[in-house]
């Protein structure tokens, strides 16, 4: 069975969870949201600092932990009016669909 990872990124309040639920329903995949994880942890730091820390850590984990174990993946940015598919890939292959956002993700995840 193929393993697939879909990551949705964006600022607070732009609709990441709404998009993820719709995507989950359409494609029948599991969803694990950062909000649910944060609620269980219960300790929130200063808002913007914590958001930046979590976003940076998530991008690093995406590249270093998750990409190697999934057969296919999609990377979205959801900080604008509609989600933007930034890149897609299969084992060892990647296609960049939005060069500008991909470069931003690369810089953040160094």
C-alpha positions in Angstrom: 0.0 0.0 0.0 1.3 3.4 -0.9 1.8 6.0 1.8 0.9 9.6 1.0 1.5 12.9 2.9 -0.2 16.2 2.2 1.0 19.3 4.0 -1.0 22.5 4.1 0.7 25.7 5.3 -0.4 29.2 5.9 -0.9 31.9 8.5 -3.5 31.7 11.2 -7.1 32.0 10.1 -6.6 31.6 6.4 -8.6 28.3 6.1 -6.0 25.5 6.4 -8.3 23.3 8.5 -11.3 24.0 6.3 -9.2 23.0 3.2 -7.8 20.0 4.9 -11.3 18.7 5.9 -12.5 19.2 2.4 -9.5 17.5 0.9 -9.8 14.6 3.4 -13.5 14.1 2.5 -12.8 14.2 -1.3 -9.8 11.8 -1.2 -10.6 9.7 1.9 -7.4 10.4 3.8 -6.6 10.9 7.5 -6.1 14.4 8.9 -3.9 15.4 11.8 -4.0 19.2 12.5 -1.6 21.3 14.4 -4.4 22.8 16.4 -5.4 19.5 17.8 -1.8 18.8 18.7 -1.4 22.2 20.4 -4.6 21.6 22.4 -3.2 18.4 23.8 0.2 20.0 24.7 -1.7 22.8 26.5 1.3 25.2 26.8 1.2 28.0 24.4 4.0 30.6 24.2 3.9 34.1 22.7 1.7 33.8 19.6 3.9 35.0 16.7 7.1 33.5 18.1 5.4 30.1 18.6 3.8 30.2 15.2 7.2 30.9 13.5 8.8 28.2 15.6 6.2 25.6 14.8 6.1 26.5 11.1 9.9 26.3 10.7 10.0 23.0 12.6 7.1 21.6 10.5 8.9 22.4 7.3 12.2 20.8 8.5 10.2 17.7 9.6 8.5 17.6 6.2 11.9 17.5 4.4 13.9 15.3 6.8 11.4 13.0 8.4 8.3 12.6 6.2 9.5 12.8 2.6 11.7 9.7 2.9 8.9 7.5 4.2 6.0 8.5 1.8 5.5 7.3 -1.7 3.8 10.4 -2.9 3.4 13.9 -1.4 1.9 17.4 -2.1 3.0 20.7 -0.5 0.4 23.5 -0.3 0.5 27.1 0.9 -2.9 28.2 2.1 -2.2 31.8 3.1 -4.0 33.5 0.3 -7.5 33.5 -1.1 -7.1 29.9 -2.3 -4.6 27.1 -1.6 -1.5 27.1 -3.9 0.0 23.7 -4.7 3.7 24.5 -4.3 5.3 21.1 -5.1 4.5 17.4 -5.7 6.6 14.4 -5.6 7.1 10.6 -5.7 9.9 8.6 -4.3 13.1 10.5 -5.3 11.3 12.8 -7.8 9.9 16.3 -7.3 8.1 18.8 -9.5 8.0 22.4 -8.3 4.8 24.1 -9.3 5.3 27.5 -7.7 8.9 28.6 -7.7 8.4 31.7 -5.5 6.7 29.8 -2.6 9.1 26.9 -2.9 12.1 29.2 -2.5 10.4 30.7 0.6 9.9 27.2 2.1 13.5 26.3 1.3 14.8 29.4 3.1 12.6 28.9 6.2 13.5 25.2 6.5 17.3 25.6 6.5 
